[in-house]
Amino acid sequence: MPLSPCLRRCYASLRIPHIFEDNHNWGAFRIVEKDNLRDVEINEVNKMLSCKDEIRGFYTYLCEHCGTELIVHFGCNSRICSNCGKNHTDKWARSLQNAL
């Protein structure tokens, strides 16, 4: 059964960080599982949650012809980030393909 246009828009805007942040899920999970979570896991999730946020920094590009400004925020480079992790996996797959 196909999704309605409304549900399709809702799912399209749903990202992994939303699941962690909604209803304070990540904070509650950290409290409940504090004895089982490793520092690396906490750090990776925190990096992913701040991906492409202004606090991570950004480049500003300015078109010399029309004056249009483009701001590109830095990614987190976390392996669990749906954006940065996929980019890393794609690069790794290309390097394997080139090695064959």
Residue, then its C-alpha position, 0 to 999 in steps of 0.5 A: m500500500p503506497l504512502s499518502p503524500c502527507l506521510r511521505r513528507c513526514y517520513a522524508s523529513l525524519r532523520i536519525p538525530h530526530i529519533f535520538e532527540d525526540n522526547h529526550n530519548w538519548g538523554a534518558f537512554r544514557i541515564v538508564e544504560k550509564d554502566n553499559l555505554r562506552d565513552v566512544e559510543i557516547n562521543e559518536v552519538n554526540k558528534m552525530l547529533s551536532c552534524k552540520d550544526e553551526i557550532r562545528g564551523f562552516y565555510t562561506y562562499l561568495c559568488e564574485h559575479c552575483g554576490t550570492e552567499l552560500i554557507v556550508h556547515f562542517g559534518c561530524n565524520s561520525r561513522i554512525c551518522s547517516n550522512c557522514g557515515k555513508n560518505h565514508t562507506d562510499k569512499w571505502a567502496r570506491s577504493l576497493q573497486n579501484a583496487l580490483 
